[in-house]
Amino acid sequence: MIIFCMIVGIATPASAITNGSVDRDDHPQVGALIGDAPESDGTWAYCTGTLISPTVFLTAAHCGRPGKRTARVSFAGRYEPGAKVFTGRFVRDPRYTRGHHLHDVAVVVFPSAVPAIKPARLPAQGLLDRMRDDGTLKSTRFTPVGYGALTPTKREGGWRFTYNDTRNRTSISFGRLGATWLRLTPDPERGEGGTCFGDSGGPNFLGTADSDLLVATTISGVDDVCRSTNIDYRLDTPSAREFLRWFVALP
């Protein structure tokens, strides 16, 4: 699974859903980036992303190693070898610098439309700022979805992370809004979870489990055991939209 050092204030890239449940068919537009060979534990998914047009899949720039030109994507609720995969061109935001997670966004552009899946919706510019200003953002909950590690368990000598190539989701509360980042923090009293290793590039939908409004992508967290604040890249900013507009029509 991909792990990188992050900018100051951000720990390691996020990759899995903790304290969540199997997503089943609630978010069929969320898919997994599939490796050319399995990981040491036999799993294949290494990052997550979301279909935002019939031919465009949104993920994180750090999900592609230097020189990466193509990527394979599966939309199976649980990936198994032999499942249908879609191969497309991997394109990073050209402003992204490895090791610095500004502009940490990329797309996979498929040569033809992915059939029978309705893409997620993207936010209008400044949506989260307007929600903060009118007082509604503070009480809003979000729905992260991803194929990453499940809730880590404490073992002798450290923590154990379990992966199963399955699309999961959880609910998480608002933390803080910055110019580039949306910070989300699990509320244990509500039984909320968050993201972990393997969920990088995956969606944070605005609202409850049936929402398809994608407002931020998972980038990182502030601890190494996926129990604290998630750091997510806003998609309603002029900077994010500057890249996205080359590939999709924006609201």
N, C-alpha and C positions, 0 to 999 in steps of 0.2 A: 504494500500500500504506500502511496506517496506521502512523504513527510519532508517539510522544508523548514528552515529557520525563517522567522517573520520579522516585519518591521517592529520598532520599539512599541511596546504596549500590546502586541499581538503574539500569542504563543505559537502553536503549531497548526497547520492546515486542518480544517475540520473534515471529517469523513464519514460519520455514521449517525443513525438516529438512536438516541437513548431514551429509555422509558417511554417507548412508543408502541405502535401496533402495526400489523401487516396492512399495507395500503389497499391491497386487492385491486379493484378496478376504479377507485375513486380518482386517481390521477394518472390515466394511461399515457398522458403526454410527457411524463417523467421517465427518463431512461438512464441506462448505465453505460459508461464507457468500458468496453471490453478489451482486455489485453490479448496479445497474440499468443500468449502462453499463460498457464495458470500461476497464481502465487504459490508460495511454499505450502500454504494450507489447502490448496486445491481450488480456491475461489478465483474468479475471473474479473469481477468488477473492480475498478480502481478509482473511479470518480463518477459523479452524477451530473445530470443536466436536464434541460427541458426543451421540448419542441415549441418554438415560438412562431413558426410558419410551416406550411407543408414541407418545405425543403431546408429549414434552418433550425439547428439545435444549439441552444445556449449553454455554455459551461464556463469553467474558470481557465484562465490562461496558464496557471501553474500546473494544470492537469496534462499539459503536453511537454515532453522533454525537448531540449534544444534540437532543432532540426526536424521536429515532427511535422509531417505534411498531411497525413490522413489519420482518421480515427474510425473505430468501429463502435456502433451503438446498438444496444438491444432495448426494446420496450417491454420485454417479458416481465411480468410481476415477480417471477423468480427465474433467473437465468440458469440454463443448463446447456452444456455443450450440444450443439446441433440446433439450438433455437435460432430464429431468424435474426440476422444482424444487418444493419444498414451502414455502408461505408461512404464517408464523405471527406471533403477537404477541410483540414483543420486550419483555422485562421485566428491568430491572436490579435488583440488590440496592439497596433504597432508602438504605442506609447508604453507598453508594459516592459518592465525591467525585472529579470528574474531575481528573487530575493527581496524585492520591494513590491508590495501588493497594491499599490495604486494601479488603476487600469487593469486589474486582474480579471479580465473577461475575454472569452473567445467563443467562436462559433464553429460548428461542423456544418458545412454546406453540402447537402446531398444532391446528386445529379438528377434525381426525380423525386416527386412527392412521396412522403410516407403515407400509405393508405390507411383509411379508417380510424385516424386519430385526430381529434380536434385540438389544435394548438392552444397553448395558454395565452392569456391576454397580458399585454404590457401596460404599465401605468402611464398616465398623462404626466407631462413635465411638472415637477413641483408638488405632486400629490401628497407626499408625506409631510412636506413643509406646511401645506394648507391644513392637514389634519392636526399637526402640532399647534398651529395658530388658533384653530377653532376649538381646541381642547379635546378632540375625539381620539387622538393617537395614544394618549396615556393609558386608556382603558382597552385598547384594541389588542386582540390576540392574533397570533400568526401561526401558520401551519408549515413547518419544514418537512420536506420529503427527501428520502435518499436511500442509497444502497449500501451505506457504510456499516461500520462496526456497531454492534449492539451494546447495551449497557455493560461497561467493563466490570470485571469481578476481581476482588482482591485475592491474590495468591501469594504463597511464600516466595519472597524475592521480587515482588512487584505486582503489576496489574496485568490481567489477561483480557485481550480484546478478541471477540468472536465475530466472524463474518460469515454470511450465508447467501450472498448474491440475491437478496430479497428486497423488494421495495417496501420501505416502512415510512410511517409518518408519526408526528407527535404535535402537541400544541405548546406554544411558548409565549410569554408575555413581553410587552415592550419594555426596553431598558432606557436607551438614550438615542437621540438622533444627531448625527454630525453631518458635515457638508458632503462627505463621501460614504460614510459608514452608518448602517443601522445596527444598533446593539440590542440584542434580545436576551432576556434572562429568565430561566425556568423558575416558576413559582412552585415550590414543593407542596404547599398547601392545596394547590389545584391538581397535583399529580402530573405536572408538566415535565417535559424532557427537552432535549436539544439535539445538536448535531455532533458528529465525532469523525474519526478517521475514515474516509471513503465517501462522505457526503459533499465534499468540495465541488463547487459548481452547481449544486442542486438548488431547488427553488425554496423560497420562503413566500408562501401565499398569504395575501391579506385576508384575515378572517378565519372562519371555521373550515372544517375538513373538506367541505364540498366547493371551496373557492378555487377559481382558476385565474385569479388576478395575481400575477407574479411581480412582486415589488422589489425583491433583493435576492442575490445569489449567495450561497454559503461560501465563506472564504476561510475562516479560522475560529479559534476560541481562545480564552485567556487562561486555560489550565490544561494539563496534560492528560486528565482522566475524564474530560468531556462532561463536567458537572456544573460548569459556570457559564458566564456570558458568551454568547456567540457573536462573531463579527461578520457582518454581511454587507455585500457591495450593493449600494443603491442603484436602481435602474431608472429612477425618475429625474436624475440630474442631467444638466446639459452635457457634462463630460461623458457619461455613459451613453446618452442618446447620440452623441457625435459618432461613436463607433457603430451602434446598432442601426442607425439610419441607412448605412450602406447595404444592409441585408434584408431589412423588413420595413414595412410601412408603420409609422409610429402614430399613436393617438395624439 
